Structures are given as structure tokens and as C-alpha cells.
Amino acid sequence: MKALILAGGEGTRLRPITYEMPKPMIPVNGKPLLQHIIEKVRDAGLDEIVLCIGYMGHVIENYFGDGSKFGTKITYVKEDEPLGTAGPLKLAKKHLDSTFLYLNGDIMSTADIKDLIKTHLSLGGKATMALFEVEDPSRFGVAAMDGSRIVKFIEKPKKEEAPTRLINAGMIVLEPDVIDLMEKDKGQIEVLIYPKLLEKGQLNGWVFSGMWYDLGTWESYGAALKEIRGIKK
């Protein structure tokens, strides 16, 4: 199975460090964030990775090369302009001919990728989204479930209007034909694909606990480093 990792973001909320490097290359415990993600994917048995790069993509490509030094095979697709979270699916379509893992390149978590994939295959749907419970879901996509099926998905609701505290954890297993649901070449997957899967009853959820951080802000970046290093104060 392959993984598609989105690694093209500018990381504007992490200025000034992202003037020096793309967001996926920010250091975490002595190595780039993206290296942690690639190693986690590799250790789950996914030995082929498609990296979608954009902003300062040459830095990523120069560091990881063909992936052989990291025990994997890496293929690159390049955005000439920002395409949102759905556009890279169209760019990478020719490389995604079977069930694949799609994940953001700015997430640190303890999610068990093997279990996520196993759950997806057992449920038999078109998509299985990793979900994590947070105190304030208002910055994220929020899911409500009926059994294993997601029946409602709301992007960035007000805290008091969120149906649950289960958020999209930036990791989802997809069947390749979901790419054909896109009617545009760029935009957000939360708009172009998820509503159609919901309507068809083909969007499932997999809830995990432990650690999860979106390292897109200085606050979350700092909190992640503290937890990873076991710093109490």
C-alpha cells in the first residue's frame, strides 16, 4: 500500500522559521517533522510514498532523495501553485491505483496506522478517517458518528455548535476511485470529496487516543515538543 503525504504548505503561522525551511522540515527532537512521519508510515508497512511538494520543495527533495536512505521509495509530485488539500490527489492520481493512506505533513500523533488500515479494509467503505477527541474542536473538521459510520462532518464550527469533540486527525485511508468525485482540479477535500462520501454513506471513522498535534502554530509546536521530551512545565 502507498501513502500520499501533503508536504507543500508554506507554514505562514510559523514565521519566521518558515522563511528558512518548508513547514514539514521544522525540527522535532533532532530531525525534521516529515522524517518522523515517513518513518511512522514505513514502520506500518507502507514502503512506497508519494510526496506532494510545493513551497521550498527542493529542500525536501534534497533531504529525502529517492527515499532509499530511509527504507522506503519516494515519488514526488510538484504543485506549481497551491492546490488545497484535494488538488494533490489529482496530481498524484496516476500513482494511486489501489487503497492508499492520505495524510497531512504537519501532524505528530500516536495513531496506529496498521489498525486504521485494518479497520478500513474490514468496514469495506470508500474512506476511513482517523478521529481524535480534543477539548476545543472549533479549529478543525468535526465528525459525528453512528456506529463506525460518519453521519455528519462540519468544518470549523463554533465550539458550542460542534456536534462532538471528535476532529479530523489529518489521516484517512481512501480508495482510488474517490478521486473521480472531484469536479475541480484544486480546492479542499473537505468540500470536494467528503460531502459526497457522506451522502453515499461511505465515510467511516476510526477513533484513537494518546497524542495528537497539528504543528501548524507556535503554540501547538511548543506543546508537542514538551510532550515528546517529557517536559512537565
N, C-alpha and C positions, 0 to 999 in steps of 0.2 A: 504494500500500500504506500501511496505517496502522501506528502504533506505540502500544502501551499502556505507559505508564510508571507504575510504582508510586511514589508520592510522598507516602504518608500516614504514614510512620513517625515515632515520637517521638524516636528517637535518644537513648535513655536513657544509652547508654555514652559519649555526647559531652556530658554535663552538665559545666559549667553553660551552655555556649553554646546548647544547645537549649532552655533556658528562654526565650531571646530570639528564636529562629527555628526553623522545622522543619528537620530534618536535610538535606533536599535543597537548602536555601538556604545552607548553610555556604560561606564564600568560598574559592575556589580560583583563585589567580593573577588576582585582581582582579574576579572575577564569580562568581555563585552556581554551585555544582556542577551544579544542574539545567539551568542555561543551557548549560553545556558539553555536557551530554547531548542537549539539544534541538537544538543546533546540529550536533552529530555526526549525529543522526538525519536532520535536514533535509538536510545535505550528502550523505547517502546516497540521497537522492531520495524520502524519505518525508515528504510535505508535510502530512499530517494526523496529529495526535497526540491521544490520549486520556490525560488526566492523572487518576489516581486520587488524590484528596487526602483528608486526614483531620485529623490534629493540626496546628493553626495553618494550616489550608488557605487561609484568607483572605489570608495573606501571599504565598503562591504565586500565587493568583488575581489579587491586586492588582498583582503584579510583571509577570506574563506576559500578562494580559488575554486577548484572543482570539487571541494569537499573531502578529498581523499585523506587529508591530514586529520580529519575529524570523524573518520569512519563512515562516511556517507557519500552520496553522489548528489551534487548540487547543479541545478539548471537555473539560469537567470532569465527573467523577463523584465523588460525595462519600460517604465512609464515615461513618455515624453512630456506629459502634463499630469497633474493629479487626477486620478480617475475614481476617487472614492473607494469605498470598501467592496463594491461589486465589480468595478471595471477590471481589476486584475484577474477575475475569473474568466472574462472574455479573452484577455491577453494570453492566459495560460491554458486555454481550452484544449489545444492540441496535445498538451502534456497530461491531461486529466481524463483518462479513458476508463477509469474504474473508481470504486469508492475511494474517497480521499479525505484527509483531515485538513481543515482550513483554520488558520489561527493568526491572531494578531502578533506582530513582532515587538510588542511593548508590555507583555504580560509575564509576571512571575507567579507561579502557583504550585500547589502540591497535587494538582489533579492527576489522577491515574489514567493516563491516555489509553492503556490497554483495556481498562474496564469500560471506558467511554466507547471504544470501538466495539467491544464485545456486546455492549448494550444495544448499540445501533444495529448490529447485524441480527441480534435476536428479535428486535422490535419490527424490523422489516420496512421501516418508513423511508422517506427520501432524505430526512435530515434529523440529526440528534444533537441538540445544543447543550453544552456544558453550562450549568447554572450554579450560582454561588449566592448565599444569603448575606446581605450587608445591612448595616444599620440605616443608612440613608440611600435609597435606590434612585434618587431623583436625577443623578448624572448619567444614568445608564438605561439600557433597554430592559424592561421588566416583564417577566413572564408569569402567567397564572396557568396552573396545570389541572387536568382531570386525569388521575392515574399517571401514566407516563406521557400522555399527550399534552402539548401546549395548546391551550384554547384561547389565550389572549396574550398579545405582545404589544406593549406600549413603550414608545421611545421617549425617555426623559420626562416622565410625568412629575407633577408636583408631589412632594413627599406624602402629603395627606391624601392624594388621589391614586397612589400606586396600589394596584390590586394585591401585591405581595411584596416581599423584600428579596425575591429571587431575581438576580440580574444575569444578563448575558455575559458569560465569563470570557468572551473573545475566542472561543474554541468550539468548532462544530464539525461533525462528520457529515459529509454530503455525498449524494450520488451524482455522477457526472451530468445526468440529463437535467438537473436543476438549473444549469447554466442557460439552457434553452428558454427558461422562463423570463430571462431578461429581454426587455424590449428596447433598451438603450445600451450604449457601449460604456457608459460611465454613470456613476451615481452610488447610492448607498444600498447595500444588501438588505438593510432593514426596511427599505422602501420597495425595492425592485423584486425581491425574492420572497422574503419571509411572509408577507401578507398572502401571497398566492399559495404558499405551502400551508398556511393556517386554514385558508378557505377549503383546501382539499383534505384537511385533517392529516397532513403528512409531516408535521413538525413535532418531534418528540423532545423531551427534556431528560437530562441526566444531572442529578444534584450531587455535589460533592462538598466536603467540608475541609478544614485545615487552613491553608494560607492562600490568599489571592490578592494580588496588587496590580493595578494598572499604573505603570510607571510614567505616565504622561505629564505629571505635575511634580514640582519640587516637594510638595507635602507627601505625596504617595511614594515618591522615590526615596525620601528620607525614612519614611516609616518601614518600607521594605528592607532597606539596608539594616536598620535597627533590629528587625525581627530575624533576618538571616544571620546576623552576627551575635544574636542573643543579648543585645543591649537592653537593659531594663529601663533606663532613664535617658 
